């Protein structure tokens, strides 16, 4: 017995064939890659500046501190600079540490206020009423030359403001500093402390020193 296909049935059959064809005609291309990762000694390093070697005891530099990365198996180096402020005074430090470029090319350096990989906050302790951040303004500079002249300030081209912390609020800047191969640049702080401050307390600032290789 012969069966006749209606026009509607033929249309449905064609539609099903069109749907099936792309799956049957799929083309897949695969290629293969690899990455060889070589570990080397550090070439962008931080060292103690002359202020840390002075007899005042107001500045210290520790290059051996470590933090643990989020994976838990890799220790990242976190150098530590300690500086002092005094009630009612402005303290200016022009050589607390030095950024040294031992790489094969120049680098463009920026200091970016940020939490560290172990989740240490950028500003610590938290900014609350009565905290140390209500009584202290901090300005962080990097020298634009190997031998900067004068004190850090907005009008001195020998210094580039990286970020400031006023009232616990971080104000980032976009002032990159170029460090040539075999060159170095100084890290400076300006700390203004309210005259009403009493007692001894510490606040901590964390940042990332980002060196972009040219």
TAHUBEL-V63629 format. One record per helix or strand of 3 or more residues. SS is the DSSP state (H for helix, E for strand). FROM is the first residue (numbers start at 1). TO is the last residue. Records with the same first field share a line. If there is no record, write none. Layout:
SS=FROM-TO  FROM-TO
This chain:
H=7-24  50-53  132-134
E=44-48  59-62  66-68  75-77  80-83  90-101  107-113  136-143  159-166  169-172  177-179  184-193  207-213
